[in-house]
Structures are given as C-alpha cells and as structure tokens.
Amino acid sequence: MRHSNTLALAALAIGWSSSVALAEVTWEEDVRPILKTHCFHCHGEAGEKESGLDLRLHRFVMQGGESGAAIVAGDAAKSLLLQRLVDGEMPPDMDKQLSAAEIDTIRQWIVAGAV
C-alpha cells in the first residue's frame, strides 16, 4: 500500500509541475500582446516614444526610458512600468486601461525574471 501511495504522489507531482510549466508567463506570448493593445500607440508605434520609452521589443523595455528602468527583473515593487499600471497612471486614456488580470500577468512575468 505504501508503494502505491508513493506512486500516486509522484504522479500528482509530475502533473502539478507540468501544469505550472504551462502557466509560465513569457514576453512574446503573454506580455507583448498586452502592451501592444494598450501601450504601443504612445510607446513605439510610428516612431512614438513618450518619455523615451519604447515597449515594442523586450530589449527596449529592459532599457527603460527617461524616468529610468521600466522593469527590474525579479522585483515587481521596483518596476516603474508595473507601478504606473497599478496606480492607473498609464495608460492615461481610460479606454485603454489594463484589466486586473493583464496587470497580474505582467507582474508574474517580472517576478519570474522578465525573460
């Protein structure tokens, strides 16, 4: 009986780790589409780079803008982009505001290392 319990626990652990891996947030699949919808019109599209911040590419986001680092990999609290989104400062157009789920996706990406 003990052996079958161990096998059952191992199967659960494998299933759990697989589902965690599937839930991993990535720049290209999860974060970039959110920024494209809500932010590109002022931060990248047609040469627009308000505050010197270009959000079109990962490397540009990691460079930051005139206010400093937009993202601090692994530290959501120090990531200016996330702070501005949470505070509702960005985007300024109320019709373009991110949902709580979209903000949480960006937060998860930052905490996971922003890769």
ZIUR-V124076 format. One record per backbone hydrogen bond with DSSP energy under -1.0 kcal/mol. CO is the residue of the C=O (numbers start at 1). NH is the residue of the N-H. E is the energy in kcal/mol with one decimal. If there is no record, write none. Layout:
BEGIN
CO & NH & E
CO & NH & E
END
This chain:
BEGIN
1 & 5 & -2.0
2 & 6 & -2.0
3 & 7 & -2.2
4 & 8 & -2.3
5 & 9 & -2.6
6 & 10 & -2.4
7 & 11 & -2.5
8 & 12 & -2.3
9 & 13 & -2.4
10 & 14 & -2.4
11 & 15 & -2.5
12 & 16 & -2.8
13 & 17 & -2.8
14 & 18 & -2.0
15 & 19 & -2.0
16 & 20 & -2.2
17 & 21 & -2.1
18 & 22 & -1.9
19 & 23 & -1.3
21 & 24 & -1.3
26 & 30 & -1.7
26 & 31 & -1.9
27 & 32 & -3.4
31 & 35 & -2.3
32 & 36 & -2.9
33 & 37 & -1.9
34 & 38 & -2.1
35 & 39 & -3.2
35 & 40 & -1.5
39 & 42 & -1.7
39 & 43 & -2.1
40 & 45 & -3.2
42 & 50 & -2.8
43 & 55 & -2.9
44 & 47 & -1.1
45 & 48 & -2.4
48 & 44 & -2.0
49 & 52 & -2.5
50 & 53 & -2.1
51 & 66 & -3.3
57 & 61 & -2.4
58 & 62 & -2.4
60 & 64 & -1.2
65 & 68 & -1.7
68 & 65 & -2.2
70 & 81 & -2.5
72 & 75 & -2.7
76 & 79 & -1.2
79 & 83 & -2.2
80 & 84 & -2.6
81 & 85 & -1.9
82 & 86 & -2.9
83 & 87 & -2.5
84 & 89 & -1.4
84 & 90 & -1.7
93 & 96 & -2.3
99 & 103 & -2.3
100 & 104 & -2.3
101 & 105 & -1.9
102 & 106 & -1.9
103 & 107 & -2.4
104 & 108 & -2.8
105 & 109 & -2.1
106 & 110 & -2.3
107 & 111 & -2.7
108 & 112 & -2.1
109 & 114 & -3.0
110 & 74 & -2.9
110 & 113 & -1.8
END
